[in-house]
Amino acid sequence: MPKWLQKAKVLVLLTLLVFLFEIPGHAIARASDYFAVTEAWATALGSGKVLVEFDMGTTHTMDELGALHIIIYEKQSNGNYKSVKTFSRYNTSGLIEKNNTCKGGSVTYYGTSGKKYYAIVAFYAADDEGSEILQQFTNTVTA
């Protein structure tokens, strides 16, 4: 193998290593001023029922925090997913809490046995200086 090719391989490897170790530093630098942690997941309960749960922690006490909405998506016969139900702070109690640093919650969707579902949870946190919304996908489950 020519020396220039060996040097090129080494240079590519070193460049990849630099990017690999730089990414966490950049991610920390861009961390949210509102969210410390967010988690959302789906669980199939049987008989077509899908449970979507979320947990969140904020960086300080928020005036309001929780899920603005949770949208359920169902896999169609053509392979695409379509939204089939929206739970929001306006039609579902318990999604938003006041004056706290953590919030958890859940919703249950009554779907069709054997169909695949996932959800998008819109996390929300607001204080007297502003607000932030962060969306997160759940895993896909078969009802």
ZIZI-V303897 format. One record per pair of residues at least 12 apart in sequence whose ideal C-beta (glycine too) atoms are under 8 Angstrom apart, sorted by the first residue. I is the first residue (numbers start at 1). J is the second residue. Records with the same first field share a line. If there is no record, write none. Layout:
I: J, J
This chain:
32: 59, 132, 134
33: 59, 132
34: 58, 59, 62, 125, 127, 131, 132
35: 56, 57, 58, 59, 123, 125, 132, 134
36: 57, 58, 59
37: 55, 56, 57
38: 54, 55, 56, 57, 121, 123, 134, 136
39: 54, 55, 56, 136
40: 52, 53, 54, 119, 121, 123, 136, 137, 138
41: 53, 54, 138, 139
42: 117, 118, 119, 138, 139, 140, 141
43: 141
44: 141, 142, 143
45: 108
46: 113
47: 113
48: 110, 111, 112, 113, 115, 143
49: 108, 109, 110, 111, 143
50: 72, 108, 109, 111, 117, 119, 141, 143
51: 106, 107, 108
52: 70, 72, 106, 107, 108, 109, 119, 121, 138
53: 104, 105, 106
54: 67, 70, 104, 105, 106, 121, 123, 136
55: 102, 103, 104
56: 102, 103, 104, 123, 125
57: 101, 102
58: 100, 101, 102, 125
60: 101, 127
61: 99, 100, 101, 127
62: 99, 100, 101, 125, 126, 127
63: 98, 99, 126, 127, 128
64: 96, 97, 98, 124, 125, 126, 131
65: 96, 97, 100, 101, 102, 103, 124, 125, 126
66: 89, 95, 96, 97, 103, 105, 123, 124
67: 87, 89, 95, 96, 103, 105, 121, 122, 123, 124
68: 88, 89, 95, 96, 122, 123, 124, 133
69: 86, 87, 88, 89, 95, 121, 122
70: 86, 87, 88, 92, 95, 107, 119, 120, 121, 122
71: 83, 85, 86, 87, 119, 120, 122
72: 84, 85, 86, 87, 109, 111, 117, 118, 119
73: 117, 118, 119, 120
74: 111, 112, 115, 116, 117
75: 115, 116, 117, 140
81: 118
84: 109, 111
85: 109
87: 107
89: 124
92: 107
95: 107
96: 124
111: 143
112: 143
113: 143
114: 142, 143
115: 142, 143
116: 140, 141, 142, 143
117: 140, 141, 142, 143
118: 137, 138, 139, 140, 141
119: 137, 138
120: 135, 136, 137, 138
121: 135, 136, 138
122: 134, 135
123: 135, 136
